[in-house]
């Protein structure tokens, strides 16, 4: 099975909402759609305000390559200013089981 999930949890800068975060991600969404191996993306918000950003990839290598570009090629994206960077937990993990 070749699939990996990029999972990032974070909190937003004080005063911002998940709507602000989603809006600031428009250029990142466009970037992701162009990346080899991209499958889909979901952004969630828990009751405590924690944001979880999940991206599905064909492989962990695809996810790592794209993530590198987000920090370099997309360094000027407005999304970076919405994130409390001290709260970020980022990982890319291979999927070991799924039910279609």
C-alpha positions in Angstrom: 0.0 0.0 0.0 1.4 3.3 -1.0 -0.2 6.2 0.8 1.0 8.7 3.5 -0.6 11.3 5.6 0.9 14.6 6.4 -0.6 15.7 9.7 0.0 19.0 11.3 -1.6 20.3 14.5 -1.2 24.0 15.4 -2.8 26.9 17.1 -3.5 30.3 15.5 -2.1 33.6 16.4 -4.4 35.3 19.0 -7.4 37.0 17.5 -7.5 34.9 14.3 -10.1 32.4 13.4 -10.1 29.2 11.3 -11.8 31.2 8.6 -8.8 33.5 8.5 -6.5 30.5 8.4 -8.3 28.8 5.5 -8.4 32.1 3.6 -4.6 32.5 4.1 -4.1 29.0 2.7 -5.5 29.8 -0.8 -2.0 30.0 -2.4 -0.9 26.8 -0.5 -4.0 25.0 -1.8 -3.0 26.0 -5.4 0.6 24.8 -4.7 -0.5 21.5 -3.3 -2.8 20.7 -6.2 0.3 21.0 -8.5 2.5 18.7 -6.5 3.2 15.1 -7.7 1.4 12.6 -5.5 -1.2 15.0 -4.0 -4.5 13.3 -3.2 -6.5 15.5 -0.9 -6.4 18.0 2.0 -8.6 18.6 5.0 -8.5 21.3 7.7 -10.3 20.7 11.0 -10.8 22.7 14.2 -11.3 21.1 17.6 -13.5 22.6 20.3 -10.3 23.9 22.1 -9.2 25.8 18.9 -6.5 23.3 17.8 -6.3 23.2 14.0 -5.4 19.9 12.4 -4.3 20.1 8.7 -4.2 16.7 7.0 -2.9 16.1 3.5 -2.9 12.7 1.8 -0.1 11.8 -0.5 0.8 8.8 -2.7 4.0 8.4 -0.7 5.9 9.9 2.3 8.5 11.0 -0.2 5.9 13.1 -2.1 4.8 14.7 1.2 8.3 15.5 2.3 9.2 17.1 -1.1 6.0 19.2 -0.9 6.6 20.2 2.7 10.1 21.4 1.8 8.6 23.7 -0.9 6.1 25.2 1.5 8.9 26.4 3.7 11.1 27.6 0.8 9.2 28.3 -2.4 6.1 29.3 -0.4 7.9 31.2 2.3 6.0 34.4 1.5 2.6 32.8 1.9 0.3 34.8 4.2 -0.5 31.5 6.0 2.8 31.6 7.9 1.7 34.8 9.7 -1.5 33.2 11.0 0.3 30.3 12.9 1.6 30.3 16.4 4.8 28.5 15.4 5.6 27.4 19.0 2.5 25.1 18.8 3.2 23.3 15.6 3.5 19.5 15.5 4.3 18.2 12.0 4.7 14.6 10.8 4.4 12.5 7.7 3.4 8.9 8.3 2.8 6.0 6.0 -0.7 4.5 6.1 -0.7 0.9 7.3 -4.4 0.2 7.1 -7.4 1.6 5.4 -10.9 0.7 4.5 -12.0 1.9 1.1 
